[in-house]
Amino acid sequence: MIYINKPLEIPQKLIEYEQLLDNALQEYGKFDNIPEELRNIFSRGYRHDDVKNSLFNCNHHKCAYCETKPYGGYLEVEHFLPKSLYPELTLKWDNLLPSCEECNKNKSTHDTGLEPIINPCQIDPEPYFNYEFLSIYPSDYAPNSEIAERTIQVCNLNRPRLVKARMEILEALTNYERVIKDYVQVLNESDTERKRQIRLRKLIESIEIIEKHTEETELYSGLCRTFLRKSIYCNAAKELVQDIQTI
């Protein structure tokens, strides 16, 4: 899970439907008093293509919770505060998140108002989590370990499919790390300046490849950032490159 830079500009269609809801609340007093046929119309607001496109694009079509890109690219509009419990927030832009079907189903009607979990559009999740043995855990330095643990449990972020995906990405990252380690060794053994420059370029390219996985556009970038932060070989390689380039 990573922080999501959600657009501040609210989609115009959502504003239009929100105004309809506000008018209905003024007329009927509370949401439950609004006729069902009118209530059904409001769901069209957050399901409108303009709303979904803006919402899904802000996280590069990844789930806000598990960072999966669902098969076929199908995401759902998820209400952070469940619309069944907070119907007046059904069309509030700040309450909408892109979610895969599994995370949305797992989260279900969990009352995030009474028992908060992390909203990645409002809180940077990175300090809250750590990855060990293919699973996600609350970080030892989490600002609030209770919220971190609840987020993991509510969204079931250690479900088998996610563990398998982490295994595959960790295998790739470990291979990249091994390549970087080897390039550092041969760079230090260079006996000519030409060889040194060629090997230095290859080392820089390898570092760029592994760092690409930490970008917000990539799958499971939270895991990749943790891996890179902990990698002794990658950090040593970056320091070596920096030292050479500053000479």
C-alpha positions as CSV (number, residue, x, y, z in Angstrom):
1,M,0.0,0.0,0.0
2,I,1.3,3.4,-0.9
3,Y,0.1,7.0,-0.7
4,I,-2.3,8.1,-3.4
5,N,-2.3,11.6,-4.8
6,K,-6.0,12.0,-5.3
7,P,-7.1,14.9,-7.5
8,L,-8.5,17.8,-5.5
9,E,-10.8,18.7,-8.4
10,I,-14.1,16.9,-7.9
11,P,-15.6,15.4,-11.1
12,Q,-18.4,17.5,-12.3
13,K,-20.9,14.6,-12.6
14,L,-20.3,13.7,-9.0
15,I,-21.0,17.3,-8.0
16,E,-24.3,17.2,-10.0
17,Y,-25.4,14.0,-8.3
18,E,-24.3,15.2,-4.9
19,Q,-26.5,18.3,-5.4
20,L,-29.5,16.0,-6.1
21,L,-28.7,14.1,-2.9
22,D,-28.4,17.3,-0.9
23,N,-31.8,18.4,-2.2
24,A,-33.4,15.1,-1.3
25,L,-32.0,15.2,2.2
26,Q,-33.4,18.7,2.7
27,E,-36.8,17.6,1.4
28,Y,-37.0,14.2,3.3
29,G,-34.9,15.0,6.4
30,K,-32.7,11.9,6.3
31,F,-31.5,9.3,3.9
32,D,-33.8,6.5,5.0
33,N,-36.8,8.7,4.3
34,I,-35.9,9.2,0.7
35,P,-38.0,7.0,-1.6
36,E,-36.1,3.9,-2.8
37,E,-36.6,4.7,-6.4
38,L,-34.9,8.1,-5.9
39,R,-32.1,6.5,-3.7
40,N,-31.3,4.1,-6.6
41,I,-30.5,7.1,-8.8
42,F,-27.6,8.3,-6.6
43,S,-25.6,5.2,-7.3
44,R,-25.3,6.3,-10.9
45,G,-23.2,9.3,-9.6
46,Y,-20.2,7.4,-8.2
47,R,-20.5,4.8,-11.0
48,H,-20.4,7.4,-13.8
49,D,-17.5,6.9,-16.2
50,D,-16.1,10.4,-15.5
51,V,-15.9,9.7,-11.8
52,K,-14.4,6.2,-12.2
53,N,-11.8,7.4,-14.7
54,S,-10.6,10.2,-12.4
55,L,-10.6,7.9,-9.4
56,F,-8.9,4.9,-11.1
57,N,-6.3,7.0,-12.9
58,C,-5.1,8.6,-9.7
59,N,-3.7,5.2,-8.6
60,H,-2.7,4.0,-12.0
61,H,-5.5,1.5,-12.1
62,K,-4.3,-0.3,-9.0
63,C,-6.3,-1.2,-5.9
64,A,-5.9,1.3,-3.2
65,Y,-5.3,-1.4,-0.6
66,C,-3.4,-4.3,-2.1
67,E,-1.9,-2.5,-5.2
68,T,-3.2,-5.3,-7.5
69,K,-4.3,-4.5,-11.0
70,P,-7.3,-6.8,-11.4
71,Y,-7.5,-9.2,-14.3
72,G,-9.1,-7.3,-17.2
73,G,-8.5,-4.0,-15.4
74,Y,-11.8,-4.2,-13.6
75,L,-11.8,-2.0,-10.5
76,E,-14.7,-1.0,-8.2
77,V,-15.6,2.2,-6.6
78,E,-15.2,1.6,-2.9
79,H,-16.6,3.7,-0.1
80,F,-14.1,4.1,2.7
81,L,-16.8,4.9,5.2
82,P,-19.4,2.3,4.1
83,K,-22.4,3.8,2.3
84,S,-24.7,1.4,4.2
85,L,-23.7,3.0,7.4
86,Y,-23.0,6.5,6.2
87,P,-25.4,7.0,3.3
88,E,-25.1,10.7,3.3
89,L,-21.4,10.2,2.2
90,T,-22.4,8.1,-0.8
91,L,-21.3,10.8,-3.2
92,K,-18.5,12.5,-1.3
93,W,-15.3,12.5,-3.3
94,D,-13.2,12.2,-0.2
95,N,-15.0,8.9,0.6
96,L,-14.3,7.2,-2.7
97,L,-11.4,4.8,-3.4
98,P,-10.4,2.5,-6.2
99,S,-10.6,-1.1,-5.0
100,C,-10.3,-4.6,-6.4
101,E,-13.3,-6.9,-5.9
102,E,-11.5,-8.9,-3.2
103,C,-10.5,-6.0,-1.0
104,N,-13.9,-4.4,-1.4
105,K,-15.6,-7.7,-0.4
106,N,-13.2,-8.3,2.5
107,K,-13.7,-4.8,3.9
108,S,-17.4,-5.1,3.3
109,T,-19.3,-3.0,5.9
110,H,-16.5,-2.7,8.4
111,D,-17.2,0.6,10.3
112,T,-14.1,2.6,9.5
113,G,-15.6,5.5,11.5
114,L,-15.6,3.5,14.8
115,E,-12.6,1.3,14.0
116,P,-10.4,3.1,11.6
117,I,-8.1,1.6,9.0
118,I,-5.6,3.4,6.8
119,N,-7.1,5.6,4.0
120,P,-4.1,5.8,1.6
121,C,-5.5,9.1,0.2
122,Q,-5.2,10.7,3.6
123,I,-2.3,8.9,5.3
124,D,1.0,7.8,3.9
125,P,0.9,4.0,4.5
126,E,4.6,3.5,4.1
127,P,5.7,4.0,7.7
128,Y,2.9,1.7,9.0
129,F,4.0,-1.5,7.2
130,N,6.8,-3.9,6.9
131,Y,7.2,-7.0,4.7
132,E,8.7,-10.2,6.1
133,F,8.5,-13.8,4.7
134,L,6.2,-12.7,1.9
135,S,3.6,-11.3,4.4
136,I,2.8,-7.7,5.4
137,Y,3.0,-6.8,9.1
138,P,2.8,-3.6,11.1
139,S,6.1,-1.8,11.2
140,D,8.0,-1.7,14.5
141,Y,8.0,2.1,14.0
142,A,4.4,2.4,12.8
143,P,2.8,5.7,14.1
144,N,-0.2,3.5,15.1
145,S,0.3,-0.3,15.0
146,E,-3.3,-1.0,15.9
147,I,-4.6,0.8,12.8
148,A,-1.9,-0.9,10.7
149,E,-2.9,-4.4,12.0
150,R,-6.6,-3.7,11.6
151,T,-6.0,-2.6,8.0
152,I,-4.2,-5.9,7.2
153,Q,-7.0,-7.9,8.8
154,V,-10.0,-6.1,7.4
155,C,-8.7,-6.1,3.8
156,N,-7.1,-9.5,4.2
157,L,-3.8,-8.3,2.8
158,N,-2.1,-11.6,3.5
159,R,-4.5,-13.7,1.4
160,P,-2.8,-16.5,-0.6
161,R,-3.0,-14.8,-4.0
162,L,-1.2,-11.7,-2.7
163,V,1.5,-13.9,-1.0
164,K,2.1,-15.7,-4.2
165,A,2.4,-12.4,-6.1
166,R,4.9,-11.1,-3.5
167,M,6.9,-14.3,-3.9
168,E,7.2,-13.7,-7.7
169,I,8.2,-10.1,-7.3
170,L,10.7,-10.9,-4.6
171,E,12.3,-13.5,-6.8
172,A,12.7,-10.9,-9.5
173,L,14.1,-8.3,-7.1
174,T,16.5,-10.8,-5.6
175,N,17.8,-11.6,-9.1
176,Y,18.3,-7.9,-9.8
177,E,20.1,-7.5,-6.5
178,R,22.4,-10.4,-7.4
179,V,23.2,-8.7,-10.7
180,I,24.0,-5.5,-9.0
181,K,26.3,-7.3,-6.5
182,D,28.2,-8.9,-9.4
183,Y,28.6,-5.6,-11.2
184,V,30.0,-4.0,-8.1
185,Q,32.6,-6.7,-7.9
186,V,33.7,-6.6,-11.5
187,L,33.7,-2.8,-11.4
188,N,36.1,-2.9,-8.5
189,E,38.3,-5.3,-10.4
190,S,38.5,-3.2,-13.6
191,D,42.1,-3.0,-14.8
192,T,41.5,-0.3,-17.4
193,E,39.5,3.0,-17.4
194,R,37.5,1.9,-20.4
195,K,36.4,-1.3,-18.7
196,R,35.6,0.7,-15.6
197,Q,33.3,3.1,-17.5
198,I,31.5,0.3,-19.3
199,R,30.9,-1.6,-16.0
200,L,29.9,1.6,-14.3
201,R,27.3,2.2,-16.9
202,K,25.9,-1.3,-16.6
203,L,25.7,-0.9,-12.8
204,I,23.8,2.3,-13.1
205,E,21.4,0.7,-15.6
206,S,20.8,-2.2,-13.2
207,I,20.1,0.2,-10.3
208,E,17.6,2.1,-12.5
209,I,15.9,-1.2,-13.4
210,I,15.4,-2.2,-9.8
211,E,14.3,1.3,-8.7
212,K,11.7,1.3,-11.5
213,H,9.7,-1.2,-9.4
214,T,9.4,1.3,-6.6
215,E,7.5,3.8,-8.7
216,E,3.8,4.4,-7.9
217,T,2.8,3.1,-11.4
218,E,4.2,-0.4,-10.6
219,L,2.5,-3.3,-8.9
220,Y,3.3,-3.9,-5.3
221,S,5.5,-0.8,-5.1
222,G,5.1,-0.7,-1.3
223,L,6.8,-4.1,-1.1
224,C,9.5,-3.1,-3.6
225,R,10.3,0.1,-1.7
226,T,10.8,-1.9,1.5
227,F,13.0,-4.4,-0.2
228,L,15.2,-1.7,-1.7
229,R,15.4,0.2,1.5
230,K,16.7,-2.9,3.3
231,S,19.1,-4.2,0.5
232,I,22.6,-3.8,1.7
233,Y,24.0,-4.5,-1.8
234,C,21.7,-2.0,-3.6
235,N,22.4,0.7,-1.1
236,A,26.2,0.1,-1.2
237,A,26.0,0.1,-5.0
238,K,24.2,3.5,-5.1
239,E,26.8,4.9,-2.7
240,L,29.6,3.6,-4.8
241,V,28.1,5.2,-8.0
242,Q,27.6,8.5,-6.1
243,D,31.2,8.5,-4.9
244,I,32.5,7.8,-8.4
245,Q,30.4,10.5,-10.0
246,T,31.4,13.2,-7.5
247,I,35.1,12.6,-8.0
